[in-house]
Amino acid sequence: MRSDLALASDANLVIGIARWNEAALAEAYRRHAGAVYGLARRVLWDEALAEEVVQELFLRLWSAPERYDAERGSLRSFLLTQAHGRAVDMLRSESARRRREQAEAASTVTTAGDVEHEAIDLTVGDSVRDALHRLPERERKAIELAYFGGHSYREVATLLGEPEGTVKSRIRSGLGRLQVQLAPMLSGGA
Amino acid sequence: MSGVRHSEIESLLGAYALDAVDADEARAVEEHLATCPSCRDELDAHRRVAAMLGDADGRAPAGVWDRIAAELRLEQAGADASSSIPDTPLRLRPPTADGGPAGAPSAVGASSRRRLPSVAAGVLAAGVAAGLAIVVGILSSRLSSLDHQVGSMQSALAGRSLQSMALAAALDPRDTTVQLTSAPAGERATLIVDRDRSTAYFVPAALPSLPSRRTYQLWSLVRGKPVSLGVLGSHAVTSEVHVQPDMSVFMVTAEPEGGTAQPTGTVLVQGSTSAAS
């Protein structure tokens, strides 16, 4: 029974969850909770809040599995999208933002250069990192500040001293470029 | 798909996929997505890329799954306890997936647990915490009819994690449930005092995380004086505490890390056993 679940596809796990099978939720958790937690912590710099994100997401998956549409992407991609959205919501509450800034300031990764960038190097896989590096510097910077920094594109524009419209289109074109470079992995992983 | 609108929205899709637009813009994008398949496709692609950026292997900390599992059990207990709520066929449309429902492995497919109707389930899902309080509320009104279920429930909880013990206590009509609430802020917790009146389970329902150098602390008033029952941490989880039979008023404050001998913060939530009032 346990091994059946371990072999089930993510899509079938979601069907199990839709039928209120708790073991299916446990298996989905086993596969993806670590990644959800890692991303939430990366954005929030707060372990307790990141745990909250994990708990919320899997309870939401339990109560509303129909929100996941297998045609729109993998379960992992769906969960990471939700994790990022929730983490950014939390970050936009002022106190969480302050805590993050304190944690960042206290962090020892304050060697000269690009702190934001080094922290990313620790988390993303090789091919994703390579693809990021191949982006034009300004596109990469805008995407990193928005995605990992949890900043809105307007804030990114202020941070980089560039017009909002420029930042907006850099994010979009950068994501498009990444999509092309990561295409082999994207088609295989979805 | 009107021209100006479409290109305006399109230009926001990258930032929207990174959750980097403001609320008004997000609403505009979502409205547009409902009627524009090409924007939906572009957004899906951006999101898949973003998810890859954020994807890293790792483990979630121990204990998080226990909290999730405890939620599911409380929800289930609420459904079973509420015999007046009819079984309704939920999820008429299972999520589409490769092979469809028929293709699901039997281990995944076979499950026929009774559930809350969708409205109640939705309320529960709306927040862990809110759910807890509601289920406990349902339970306490139906405890008298539950007596015979308690024994089997308790033996079924062989794992006996703290959460399951708290649940077993919540199901036992001989125990006392104290709702700790705060009128203005909506914070909530439940204290289930065991029938032996010396053990109690503190179940946080809606208590936001505190900054890391602060902690929640549980108190009881004994002859008008606050007595500490324990330090609950900055992120309160279900905890076992020791109480005395004459304790009837309970409250939670936020204190400096490590706790204090006497409360220094304002009372965040409080409640008392009905016997006391």
HADDOCK unambig.tbl for C-alpha pairs under 7 A between the chains (distance, minus, plus):
assign (segid A and resid 1 and name CA) (segid B and resid 107 and name CA) 5.69 0.50 0.50
assign (segid A and resid 4 and name CA) (segid B and resid 107 and name CA) 6.37 0.50 0.50
assign (segid A and resid 5 and name CA) (segid B and resid 107 and name CA) 6.67 0.50 0.50
assign (segid A and resid 5 and name CA) (segid B and resid 108 and name CA) 6.63 0.50 0.50
assign (segid A and resid 8 and name CA) (segid B and resid 105 and name CA) 6.95 0.50 0.50
assign (segid A and resid 11 and name CA) (segid B and resid 97 and name CA) 5.49 0.50 0.50
assign (segid A and resid 11 and name CA) (segid B and resid 98 and name CA) 6.74 0.50 0.50
assign (segid A and resid 12 and name CA) (segid B and resid 104 and name CA) 5.42 0.50 0.50
assign (segid A and resid 13 and name CA) (segid B and resid 108 and name CA) 6.69 0.50 0.50
assign (segid A and resid 15 and name CA) (segid B and resid 94 and name CA) 6.60 0.50 0.50
assign (segid A and resid 15 and name CA) (segid B and resid 95 and name CA) 6.47 0.50 0.50
assign (segid A and resid 15 and name CA) (segid B and resid 101 and name CA) 6.60 0.50 0.50
assign (segid A and resid 16 and name CA) (segid B and resid 108 and name CA) 4.60 0.50 0.50
assign (segid A and resid 16 and name CA) (segid B and resid 109 and name CA) 5.37 0.50 0.50
assign (segid A and resid 18 and name CA) (segid B and resid 94 and name CA) 6.37 0.50 0.50
assign (segid A and resid 19 and name CA) (segid B and resid 109 and name CA) 6.75 0.50 0.50
assign (segid A and resid 19 and name CA) (segid B and resid 111 and name CA) 6.13 0.50 0.50
assign (segid A and resid 20 and name CA) (segid B and resid 111 and name CA) 6.49 0.50 0.50
assign (segid A and resid 20 and name CA) (segid B and resid 113 and name CA) 6.80 0.50 0.50
assign (segid A and resid 21 and name CA) (segid B and resid 108 and name CA) 6.57 0.50 0.50
assign (segid A and resid 21 and name CA) (segid B and resid 111 and name CA) 5.73 0.50 0.50
assign (segid A and resid 24 and name CA) (segid B and resid 108 and name CA) 6.30 0.50 0.50
assign (segid A and resid 33 and name CA) (segid B and resid 59 and name CA) 6.92 0.50 0.50
assign (segid A and resid 33 and name CA) (segid B and resid 60 and name CA) 5.67 0.50 0.50
assign (segid A and resid 34 and name CA) (segid B and resid 57 and name CA) 6.43 0.50 0.50
assign (segid A and resid 34 and name CA) (segid B and resid 58 and name CA) 4.70 0.50 0.50
assign (segid A and resid 34 and name CA) (segid B and resid 59 and name CA) 3.87 0.50 0.50
assign (segid A and resid 34 and name CA) (segid B and resid 60 and name CA) 4.27 0.50 0.50
assign (segid A and resid 35 and name CA) (segid B and resid 55 and name CA) 5.90 0.50 0.50
assign (segid A and resid 35 and name CA) (segid B and resid 56 and name CA) 5.47 0.50 0.50
assign (segid A and resid 35 and name CA) (segid B and resid 57 and name CA) 5.55 0.50 0.50
assign (segid A and resid 35 and name CA) (segid B and resid 58 and name CA) 5.93 0.50 0.50
assign (segid A and resid 37 and name CA) (segid B and resid 60 and name CA) 5.63 0.50 0.50
assign (segid A and resid 38 and name CA) (segid B and resid 56 and name CA) 6.74 0.50 0.50
assign (segid A and resid 38 and name CA) (segid B and resid 58 and name CA) 6.60 0.50 0.50
assign (segid A and resid 39 and name CA) (segid B and resid 54 and name CA) 5.63 0.50 0.50
assign (segid A and resid 39 and name CA) (segid B and resid 55 and name CA) 6.90 0.50 0.50
assign (segid A and resid 48 and name CA) (segid B and resid 209 and name CA) 6.86 0.50 0.50
assign (segid A and resid 48 and name CA) (segid B and resid 235 and name CA) 6.33 0.50 0.50
assign (segid A and resid 51 and name CA) (segid B and resid 64 and name CA) 6.66 0.50 0.50
assign (segid A and resid 55 and name CA) (segid B and resid 64 and name CA) 6.56 0.50 0.50
assign (segid A and resid 55 and name CA) (segid B and resid 68 and name CA) 6.06 0.50 0.50
assign (segid A and resid 59 and name CA) (segid B and resid 68 and name CA) 6.74 0.50 0.50
assign (segid A and resid 59 and name CA) (segid B and resid 125 and name CA) 6.58 0.50 0.50
assign (segid A and resid 60 and name CA) (segid B and resid 125 and name CA) 6.11 0.50 0.50
assign (segid A and resid 63 and name CA) (segid B and resid 121 and name CA) 6.71 0.50 0.50
assign (segid A and resid 63 and name CA) (segid B and resid 122 and name CA) 6.99 0.50 0.50
assign (segid A and resid 63 and name CA) (segid B and resid 125 and name CA) 6.05 0.50 0.50
assign (segid A and resid 66 and name CA) (segid B and resid 94 and name CA) 6.74 0.50 0.50
assign (segid A and resid 66 and name CA) (segid B and resid 95 and name CA) 5.11 0.50 0.50
assign (segid A and resid 69 and name CA) (segid B and resid 95 and name CA) 6.67 0.50 0.50
assign (segid A and resid 69 and name CA) (segid B and resid 96 and name CA) 6.84 0.50 0.50
assign (segid A and resid 70 and name CA) (segid B and resid 96 and name CA) 6.64 0.50 0.50
assign (segid A and resid 70 and name CA) (segid B and resid 97 and name CA) 5.73 0.50 0.50
assign (segid A and resid 72 and name CA) (segid B and resid 44 and name CA) 6.24 0.50 0.50
assign (segid A and resid 73 and name CA) (segid B and resid 48 and name CA) 6.94 0.50 0.50
assign (segid A and resid 77 and name CA) (segid B and resid 48 and name CA) 5.88 0.50 0.50
assign (segid A and resid 77 and name CA) (segid B and resid 51 and name CA) 5.24 0.50 0.50
assign (segid A and resid 80 and name CA) (segid B and resid 51 and name CA) 5.54 0.50 0.50
assign (segid A and resid 81 and name CA) (segid B and resid 47 and name CA) 6.68 0.50 0.50
assign (segid A and resid 81 and name CA) (segid B and resid 51 and name CA) 6.03 0.50 0.50
assign (segid A and resid 85 and name CA) (segid B and resid 19 and name CA) 5.94 0.50 0.50
assign (segid A and resid 88 and name CA) (segid B and resid 19 and name CA) 6.99 0.50 0.50
assign (segid A and resid 123 and name CA) (segid B and resid 56 and name CA) 5.57 0.50 0.50
assign (segid A and resid 124 and name CA) (segid B and resid 53 and name CA) 6.13 0.50 0.50
assign (segid A and resid 124 and name CA) (segid B and resid 54 and name CA) 6.75 0.50 0.50
assign (segid A and resid 124 and name CA) (segid B and resid 55 and name CA) 6.40 0.50 0.50
assign (segid A and resid 124 and name CA) (segid B and resid 56 and name CA) 5.76 0.50 0.50
assign (segid A and resid 125 and name CA) (segid B and resid 56 and name CA) 7.00 0.50 0.50
assign (segid A and resid 128 and name CA) (segid B and resid 53 and name CA) 6.49 0.50 0.50
assign (segid A and resid 146 and name CA) (segid B and resid 18 and name CA) 6.49 0.50 0.50
assign (segid A and resid 146 and name CA) (segid B and resid 20 and name CA) 6.00 0.50 0.50
assign (segid A and resid 147 and name CA) (segid B and resid 18 and name CA) 5.43 0.50 0.50
assign (segid A and resid 151 and name CA) (segid B and resid 20 and name CA) 6.07 0.50 0.50
assign (segid A and resid 152 and name CA) (segid B and resid 20 and name CA) 3.80 0.50 0.50
assign (segid A and resid 152 and name CA) (segid B and resid 21 and name CA) 5.43 0.50 0.50
assign (segid A and resid 153 and name CA) (segid B and resid 15 and name CA) 6.41 0.50 0.50
assign (segid A and resid 153 and name CA) (segid B and resid 20 and name CA) 5.36 0.50 0.50
assign (segid A and resid 153 and name CA) (segid B and resid 21 and name CA) 6.34 0.50 0.50
assign (segid A and resid 168 and name CA) (segid B and resid 11 and name CA) 6.95 0.50 0.50
assign (segid A and resid 168 and name CA) (segid B and resid 12 and name CA) 6.53 0.50 0.50
assign (segid A and resid 168 and name CA) (segid B and resid 15 and name CA) 6.20 0.50 0.50
assign (segid A and resid 169 and name CA) (segid B and resid 11 and name CA) 6.35 0.50 0.50
assign (segid A and resid 171 and name CA) (segid B and resid 14 and name CA) 5.60 0.50 0.50
assign (segid A and resid 171 and name CA) (segid B and resid 15 and name CA) 6.20 0.50 0.50
assign (segid A and resid 172 and name CA) (segid B and resid 13 and name CA) 6.80 0.50 0.50
assign (segid A and resid 172 and name CA) (segid B and resid 14 and name CA) 4.11 0.50 0.50
assign (segid A and resid 172 and name CA) (segid B and resid 15 and name CA) 6.73 0.50 0.50
assign (segid A and resid 175 and name CA) (segid B and resid 14 and name CA) 6.74 0.50 0.50
assign (segid A and resid 175 and name CA) (segid B and resid 46 and name CA) 6.05 0.50 0.50
assign (segid A and resid 175 and name CA) (segid B and resid 49 and name CA) 6.84 0.50 0.50
assign (segid A and resid 178 and name CA) (segid B and resid 49 and name CA) 6.91 0.50 0.50
assign (segid A and resid 179 and name CA) (segid B and resid 49 and name CA) 6.00 0.50 0.50
